[in-house]
Structure formats: C-alpha cells, structure tokens
C-alpha cells in the first residue's frame, strides 16, 4: 500500500502521527504532506519520525533531489487520504485550486482519494460545505462521515474525525483485489414504502447504507454492479448503475427484470412484508373516530421467487433481527434457500439503522458461521464479499 496522507489545519491533526503509525503497522508506506496551517497543530518532525520519510511542506519540492514532489508522488501513490479535511480544503478540492503542496498534489493524483471531513458542526452543516461534499462524492471521492460528540470548540454534534482504527479500516478497503472482475452483481438496498393514501405510507427505518456499501465494494473489486434502491438519502457510489423504486411491487419488478444479466444477487433491501390491501386515492381524514383499521396483505416474497428460479444466481440474503439473531437467521436461510445470509442486531444503536458501522454474523448453507466484528460498513461489505468469492471458487455457480 502506497499512501499519501494529507493533513490540513484542524484540531484533529493531532491524530496524524498515530494514523501514520497504524497505517504502517498495516503494511503501508506513507508519505505525508502538511498544509501550512496543519503545521500549527502537529510537528513535521514527529510525522517524519513515524513515517520514516521527510514531510512535504513546500509545493515547489526539493531542488536538491530534482523533479517536483507532486508529480513524483503521483507516479508512486495508490491512495491520497486527507485527514482531517477542513472546510477550506474541501472547497479547494471541489474548485481545483492548487495554492499549496497538498492541493497541488491532489490535482496530479490519479489513484483513489479519501477525505475525512472534521470541523465545527455549524460549519459542516453549511450548505456550501454540504454541496462541496456531495460534488466530491459524485466525482468518486470516498468521503468518510464524521462522528458525532463533544467537539474541541465546546459544541456537540457531528464533525469529529473518526477514531484512527476506523480510518485505517476504511483505507484498507481500497486495497481489495479486483477478484470480481467480469462478474455482474445485482444489489438491492434501502426500504420500501407502501402507500396508505397520497400522503401516508408504511415503511421501515432502513437507510440503505449497508446495501450501498455492498454495491461500492463490489464495484471497486471489478464487478459490474446494478443497484436497485428504495427511497434513500445517500449518494449512489460512483460507477454503479441505479434503478430507483418505491414499493415492494416495484422492487420485485425491477429485480426480476435485471436478474437474467446477473450471476450474484445481494439482497440487502428491507422490503416491507405487508402493504395496505388498497390505497385511498385521497387523503384519509381524521374524522371523529378514535381508531382507524387498515387491512394489510402480504407483499411479494422476492427472495423466495428468485431462489426458486430455474437459473438462479448466487444469493446473499440479509436478516435484520432484534432477538435470537443467529437462530432466526438460520431459519430464514433454510426457508429462503439462500447461499449466504448476513445477520445483524438492529436493536444495537451503534450498528443499527442509519449507523456508519456494522457487526454481523454470516451463515452459509453448509452451516459454517463467520463473525465479522464491528467496523465501517464498507469494511464489513468487503469481508462479506471475501466469503462470496471463496464460495464461488468452491464451485457454487
């Protein structure tokens, strides 16, 4: 792993030496670029000591060794990781401004780019900052969501840079092999909404983050990925084809249409089990009654239908449970005839709905069990795909 670590001028820069050390422990060769403001928070000497390389501060390079640092590094590096990424740096990356060593290098870099925004909550929430983040995501930059908590300024909210082990796991996910090259993978994600009337619907708390992480990880590993997504307020990973649906019936139609072109189905969507038997064409008024009775009907069992198909794909099912997680997942695996099932405890807020992290147990049809400890969802996604690749190599087609 060849990594250029860019450190910009935020209080979270104090984590940079530990981040360099942990990256090196993971087998990375790390070169550090400091912005002038970052040098106010962390010593270039300490970063040079832990990286075993000189730290770049001057955008004009080192004339004693010839060449220009940003061009030389661009030929060398696999990943540019900017942590912390201040609002100023995000704006410069978006606009293509190159007025220091880090932003000049960023224009020359041709590998993967990760940024870990860290700043005051109100700054993070500013429409300009949010627009810059979304534009970077649209360009394929991996944006690591900041944590929430007490900030150095005394405010509380989102804006903290995640802990170093989380950052290292996220970087390591970019070095997965392209072992899914030539594979076509269909991923479902997000909730469905089942209409009660033009205003109301039945749904669930799924954010779609795990399914989107599966799609992103598969794409990075070389697969052609189609994502069928219910309503979700998160960006679609770069390079992934997306079909948006709302209801379970629409999800079924989209899945069955795309199925013949895909060898692997990763069914991470939280499809509603029931829908109103009929939807009112006008808003239902409150009226004088104290109760409202809805008649519900079962929605299509998409997973069972796919599993029963004559030329069925390799199926990875998901089970979001609140109790007896493993036993419920095993029962679903057998009932749905999947190849793997991924179960997690959504009653745990740290890995439940809308969390950036997950912790799962993966159960195979042969009964074998693999526990994946808590990590960023993109990391968990890659470990699930490791199991898929292993099963495919064993001859399951």
Helices and strands as residue ranges (DSSP letters): E 2-7, G 11-15, H 16-25, E 29-34, G 38-40, H 44-51, H 69-76, E 79-85, H 87-95, H 101-108, E 112-117, H 121-124, H 127-138, E 142-143, E 147-150, E 156-160, H 164-172, G 173-175, E 184-189, E 194-195, E 201-202, H 209-220, E 224-229, E 241-244, H 248-259, E 264-267, E 274-276, E 296-298, H 302-307, E 314-321, H 325-336, E 340-345, E 357-364, E 369-376, H 377-393
